[in-house]
Amino acid sequence: MAHDRFSILILAAGKATRFKSQHSKMLHQLAGRPLGEYALRSASAASPERLYMVIGHEAEEVQRAFERPGLVFIEQKEQLGTGQALMAARPELEQCPSPLVLVVVGDSPLLRPETLRALAEAHRKNRAAATVLTTRLANPQGYGRIVRAKGQWIRAIVEEKVATAEQKKIQEINSGILCFSRAQLLAHLGELSRDNAQKEYLLTDLVEIFNRHRLSVAAFVVEDSSEVLGVNDRVELARIEKLLRLRKAEALMREGVTILHPEAAYIDADVEVGPDTIIAPGVSLRGQTRAGAACRFDPYCTITDSSLGDRVTVRHGSVITGCEVGSDVTIGPFAHLRDGAVIEPQARIGNFVEVKKSRVGRGTKAMHLTYLGDATLGANANIGAGTVTCNYDGEKKNPTFIEDGVFIGSGNMLVAPVRVGKGSYTAAGSTITEDVPPESLAIGRAPQTTKEGWVRERRKGPGGGKPTP
């Protein structure tokens, strides 16, 4: 319907001066997502007609991080303030079909889409030229103050550095999020100047310009002030990260997940965890990780971008990155799975075992001090302690195949490319360099030499020296 129409412009061009970073603030990670992703998702969920993002600093990297269908990027080549961002967007705004344009700062990760829709609706009801999203803070230090005329109307937004002592007592603050009637915005955008304390084109100066032209500027107060909290430095980033992680933990607990110490669990925003799972302190579940029901994560394990089935146990200190783990698997303690490893159901990967780019079959066990790289293991195999698949020949990686029911003895070196056939055994201490046929025993070790009395002769030798071997 025509009265529901609005577009959204996200401001994401800044240099992150207070972050003291070479990178765009929008790209800094917050609970597993780039900071700018939060405002972008909220804006998209508000269902605008058009969605724009103004980018500048590290423009290519920012565009690559946030690119998606329907999002139009606008480059602000010089970062001379929020007002200049709108000037850069002017050609797009002139072609925009919406009567209203919401301008949203990209560093407000707690902003809800419902609030954006309510802001647009309040703007329509008031028939204002502009509506400022405001909130009230007990301690408004650092924020621009809202100076009201009467009722919901705003006379000016005064930045703290130029505010009078009386104005600093005002608790209503500017969020940096505004709704404009597009026609009035375009009509008066050219009146912005850099004649201010910041020497920048400031979007908030439009409030004074509109008042000068006797155009109404309204306020829309959001009751939950956390929605408009910005992230201006790394201290604020950490503060909001803590809040987001606690919210995520509470949401999971309400869905049937046990988190023994929510303040000490690090669970990213997009992680999914099934009911009856138990998460111990120090656990990190990151990225796009998906865990099934009734899993157990012991302290200080870290799982990133991985899929885990039901009833998986990950013991202390284990690391899993980019892997797929089937149901009823036990991992660790101190195991390392990486680079697309696939662990099939009921397998066991024990302490100090590394699995890289390998598939471990159903019910197979590798319990101690083992490296499995570029290997394919069948079902119900047993890998002895200290086994290494020697996959790298100095130029390329080579595969190892261990078929169903194989028993690999302790301390084996499997020099790839090599295949150990179904049901075969390899003797402890062997170096296996040739394929082993099914149901065979392979022994690849030097004969033992024992020199009886060697120690006694050594002790009797001249000066107690070593006897000649």
Secondary structure, DSSP 8 states (H G I E B T S, - for coil): -GGG--EEEEEE----GGGT-SS-GGGSEETTEEHHHHHHHHHHHT--S-EEEEE-TTHHHHHHHH--TTEEEEE-SS---HHHHHHHHHHHHHH---SEEEEEETT-TT--HHHHHHHHHHHHHHT-SEEEEEEE-SS-TTS-EEEESSTTBEEEEE-GGG--TTGGG--EEEEEEEEEEHHHHHHHGGG--S-STT-S--TTHHHHHHHHTT--EEEEE-S-GGGG----SHHHHHHHHHHHHHHHHHHHHHTT-EES-GGG-EE-TT-EE-TT-EE-TT-EEETT-EE-TT-EE-TT-EEES-EE-TT-EE-TT-EEES-EE-TT-EE-SS-EEETT-EE-TT-EEEEEEEEES-EE-TT-EEEEEEEEESEEE-TT-EE-TT-EEE-B-SSSB--EEE-TT-EE-TT-EEESSEEE-TT-EE-TT-EE-S-B-TT-EE---------TTHHHHHHHSGGG-----
